[in-house]
Amino acid sequence: AELVRQSGAEIVGLSEMGGEAAVNDLQMRLKRKGVQLPHKVLVMRDGEDRGLALLSKYPIVSNRSVTDMPVSGEPKRRKTMLRGILDATVKMPDSRQFRLIGVHLKSRLSRDGSEDGMPLLLYGDFNDGPADSSVQVIQGPAKTDSRLNRLKPRDSRGETWTIYYEDGDTYHSFDHIFINNTLKKRLGRKPPMGVIDTPPSRQASDHRG
């Protein structure tokens, strides 16, 4: 909650949320800190203990999230993405809308997304780096209008990593934000962004926001 407050975010995408009670608890903690994010979406697949969530200051006018997304080419025992896909549309005060898609992929799982002309932001814990196949497939074919643009937020030292593994002493960018060309044009050449590396970030998650 303190990390969200410090960020000043008006829309927050979260991975590995522990269900409805956890989301409600976070909203209450934020409210006590003066942060009002009353609108929410939670995607929890039956049998899973972690879900995807979206908290928003602004109304969520459409929720097309799915908990059972078919996965082609997988063995019969794993025909669906176990963590689902969060797919919500937010309406801003000026009546413009944009779509947010949240994912949390299993490590080394590669599948794609889609675009429909609306300003789109895709975020999540991909458990893969920028050059890995899952990220490349989701980003789309190079040199095409449908290819998503991967943002590169940096921390206070100019570094882009989002998770550190003590075993092997390695740093990785496994969390990504993509935007389509429509949203890229709206945001301009240098949209404000960054990796949050204030002290609460070390308590909030093993990933950096």
C-alpha positions as CSV (number, residue, x, y, z in Angstrom):
1,A,0.0,0.0,0.0
2,E,2.8,2.4,0.8
3,L,4.5,1.6,-2.5
4,V,1.3,2.4,-4.4
5,R,0.9,5.6,-2.5
6,Q,4.4,6.7,-3.2
7,S,4.0,5.9,-6.9
8,G,1.0,8.2,-7.3
9,A,-0.6,5.7,-9.6
10,E,-4.3,6.1,-10.5
11,I,-4.5,2.6,-12.1
12,V,-2.6,-0.3,-10.6
13,G,-2.1,-3.8,-12.2
14,L,-1.1,-6.5,-9.7
15,S,0.1,-10.1,-10.1
16,E,-0.1,-12.9,-7.5
17,M,-3.0,-11.4,-5.5
18,G,-4.5,-13.8,-2.9
19,G,-8.1,-13.5,-3.8
20,E,-11.0,-11.2,-3.0
21,A,-10.1,-10.7,0.6
22,A,-6.6,-9.7,-0.3
23,V,-7.8,-7.1,-2.8
24,N,-10.4,-5.7,-0.4
25,D,-7.7,-5.5,2.3
26,L,-5.3,-3.6,0.0
27,Q,-8.1,-1.2,-1.0
28,M,-8.7,-0.4,2.7
29,R,-5.0,0.1,3.4
30,L,-4.8,2.5,0.5
31,K,-7.9,4.3,1.7
32,R,-6.3,4.9,5.1
33,K,-3.4,6.4,3.3
34,G,-5.6,8.8,1.3
35,V,-5.5,6.8,-1.9
36,Q,-8.9,6.1,-3.5
37,L,-8.9,3.2,-6.0
38,P,-12.5,2.0,-5.6
39,H,-12.9,0.2,-9.0
40,K,-11.5,-3.3,-9.3
41,V,-11.2,-6.4,-11.4
42,L,-10.0,-9.7,-10.0
43,V,-9.2,-12.8,-12.1
44,M,-8.9,-16.0,-10.1
45,R,-9.1,-19.5,-11.7
46,D,-10.7,-22.2,-9.6
47,G,-8.0,-24.1,-7.7
48,E,-5.4,-21.4,-8.0
49,D,-4.2,-19.4,-5.0
50,R,-2.9,-16.4,-6.9
51,G,-4.8,-14.1,-9.2
52,L,-4.5,-11.0,-11.4
53,A,-6.1,-7.8,-10.2
54,L,-6.6,-4.2,-11.4
55,L,-7.4,-1.3,-9.1
56,S,-8.6,2.0,-10.7
57,K,-9.5,5.5,-9.7
58,Y,-11.7,5.6,-12.8
59,P,-14.7,3.5,-13.8
60,I,-14.1,0.1,-15.4
61,V,-16.7,0.0,-18.2
62,S,-15.9,-3.4,-19.7
63,N,-14.5,-6.6,-18.2
64,R,-13.6,-9.3,-20.8
65,S,-11.3,-11.2,-18.5
66,V,-11.1,-14.9,-18.9
67,T,-10.1,-17.6,-16.4
68,D,-10.0,-20.5,-18.9
69,M,-8.0,-19.3,-22.0
70,P,-7.4,-22.2,-24.4
71,V,-3.8,-23.0,-25.2
72,S,-3.3,-24.7,-28.6
73,G,-0.5,-27.2,-29.0
74,E,-0.4,-28.2,-25.3
75,P,-0.9,-31.7,-23.9
76,K,-4.5,-32.6,-23.0
77,R,-3.8,-32.2,-19.3
78,R,-2.9,-28.5,-19.8
79,K,-5.3,-27.1,-22.4
80,T,-5.8,-23.8,-20.6
81,M,-3.7,-21.0,-19.2
82,L,-3.7,-21.7,-15.5
83,R,-3.7,-18.1,-14.4
84,G,-6.1,-16.6,-17.0
85,I,-6.0,-13.2,-18.6
86,L,-7.2,-9.9,-17.1
87,D,-8.8,-7.8,-19.8
88,A,-10.5,-4.5,-18.7
89,T,-11.4,-1.2,-20.3
90,V,-11.2,2.0,-18.2
91,K,-13.1,5.2,-18.9
92,M,-11.2,8.5,-18.2
93,P,-12.8,11.7,-17.0
94,D,-12.6,13.1,-20.6
95,S,-14.7,10.1,-21.8
96,R,-11.8,8.5,-23.6
97,Q,-11.3,4.8,-23.0
98,F,-8.4,2.5,-23.1
99,R,-7.9,-1.2,-22.6
100,L,-5.5,-3.0,-20.2
101,I,-4.5,-6.6,-20.4
102,G,-2.7,-8.3,-17.5
103,V,-1.0,-11.6,-17.6
104,H,1.2,-13.8,-15.4
105,L,2.8,-16.5,-17.5
106,K,4.2,-19.7,-16.3
107,S,7.9,-19.8,-16.7
108,R,8.9,-20.4,-20.4
109,L,5.3,-20.5,-21.6
110,S,4.8,-18.8,-25.0
111,R,1.4,-17.6,-26.3
112,D,0.1,-14.5,-28.0
113,G,-2.3,-11.6,-27.4
114,S,-4.4,-9.4,-29.7
115,E,-5.1,-5.8,-30.7
116,D,-8.5,-4.2,-31.7
117,G,-7.7,-0.6,-32.5
118,M,-8.4,0.8,-29.0
119,P,-5.5,2.3,-27.0
120,L,-4.0,-0.8,-25.4
121,L,-1.6,-1.4,-22.5
122,L,-0.4,-4.9,-21.8
123,Y,1.5,-5.5,-18.5
124,G,2.5,-8.4,-16.3
125,D,5.0,-10.9,-14.9
126,F,6.1,-12.8,-18.0
127,N,8.8,-14.9,-16.2
128,D,10.8,-14.4,-19.4
129,G,13.2,-11.7,-20.7
130,P,12.7,-9.4,-23.7
131,A,14.5,-11.7,-26.1
132,D,12.7,-14.9,-25.0
133,S,10.2,-16.6,-27.3
134,S,7.1,-15.9,-25.2
135,V,7.8,-12.2,-25.1
136,Q,8.6,-12.1,-28.8
137,V,5.4,-13.9,-29.7
138,I,3.2,-11.7,-27.6
139,Q,4.9,-8.6,-28.9
140,G,4.1,-9.6,-32.5
141,P,5.9,-9.7,-35.8
142,A,8.7,-7.2,-36.3
143,K,8.1,-4.3,-38.7
144,T,4.3,-4.6,-38.7
145,D,1.6,-2.2,-37.5
146,S,0.3,-4.7,-35.1
147,R,3.6,-5.1,-33.2
148,L,3.4,-3.9,-29.6
149,N,6.0,-1.4,-28.3
150,R,7.9,-2.5,-25.2
151,L,8.5,0.3,-22.8
152,K,11.8,0.5,-20.9
153,P,11.2,2.2,-17.5
154,R,14.4,2.8,-15.5
155,D,15.1,3.2,-11.8
156,S,16.8,6.0,-10.1
157,R,20.2,4.7,-11.3
158,G,19.1,4.1,-14.8
159,E,18.8,0.3,-14.5
160,T,15.9,-1.7,-15.9
161,W,15.9,-5.0,-14.0
162,T,12.8,-6.1,-12.1
163,I,13.9,-9.2,-10.2
164,Y,17.2,-10.3,-8.6
165,Y,18.1,-14.0,-8.1
166,E,20.6,-14.6,-5.3
167,D,21.3,-18.0,-6.7
168,G,23.6,-17.1,-9.5
169,D,23.7,-13.5,-8.6
170,T,21.7,-12.4,-11.7
171,Y,19.4,-9.6,-12.5
172,H,16.5,-9.9,-15.0
173,S,13.8,-7.9,-16.7
174,F,10.9,-10.4,-16.4
175,D,8.1,-7.8,-15.9
176,H,7.1,-5.9,-19.0
177,I,4.8,-3.2,-20.2
178,F,3.7,-3.0,-23.8
179,I,1.6,-0.4,-25.6
180,N,0.1,-0.5,-29.1
181,N,0.7,2.3,-31.7
182,T,-2.6,4.0,-30.8
183,L,-1.6,4.6,-27.2
184,K,2.0,5.3,-28.2
185,K,0.8,8.3,-30.3
186,R,-1.3,9.5,-27.4
187,L,1.5,9.3,-24.8
188,G,4.1,11.0,-27.0
189,R,7.8,10.3,-27.4
190,K,8.8,10.4,-23.7
191,P,5.9,9.2,-21.5
192,P,6.6,9.5,-17.7
193,M,7.6,6.1,-16.4
194,G,10.1,4.4,-14.1
195,V,11.0,1.3,-12.0
196,I,10.1,2.0,-8.3
197,D,13.2,1.4,-6.1
198,T,12.3,3.2,-2.9
199,P,12.8,1.2,0.3
200,P,9.1,-0.1,0.5
201,S,9.7,-1.9,-2.8
202,R,11.9,-4.4,-1.1
203,Q,9.1,-5.3,1.3
204,A,6.2,-5.2,-1.1
205,S,7.4,-7.9,-3.6
206,D,10.3,-9.9,-4.8
207,H,9.7,-8.1,-8.1
208,R,10.1,-4.3,-8.6
209,G,7.1,-2.2,-9.7
